[in-house]
């Protein structure tokens, strides 16, 4: 039961990170931060 709970937490954390990255990319595009976005895409 604890292992399942940990997996659910991991999924939630991944989802939050994905939302954060999407929001950051939106802000970066507005500020001309294309270089940072390209680096993140190549690292992933």
N, C-alpha and C positions, 0 to 999 in steps of 0.2 A: 504493500500500500504506500509506503514512504517512497519507494522508487518511482511509482506512477506520479506521485505528487511532485517529485523533483523534475520529471520529464515535462509535466505541465508547466512548471515554473520556467524551465528552459525555453519552452515554446513561447511563453508570454514575453520573456526577455528578448528573444529573437524578434518577435513582432514589434515590440517597442523600439528596438534598435532600427528596424526597417523603416518604421514611421519617422524616427528621428533623422535617419539618412535622407529620406525623401524630402522632409521639410528643409533640411540643411541645403540640399541640392537646389531646391526652389529659391532659397535666399541667395545662394551663391550665384545662380544664374542672373538674378536681379542685380547683384553687385559686380558682375563680371568675373566671377570666381571659377571660370571654366577650367583653369589649370588644376585646381584642387579636385574638381569633379573627375577629371581624366585620371588622376593618380589613384583615386578611390576605386574607379572602375577597373583599372589594371590590377590592383591589389586583390580584388574580390574574386 
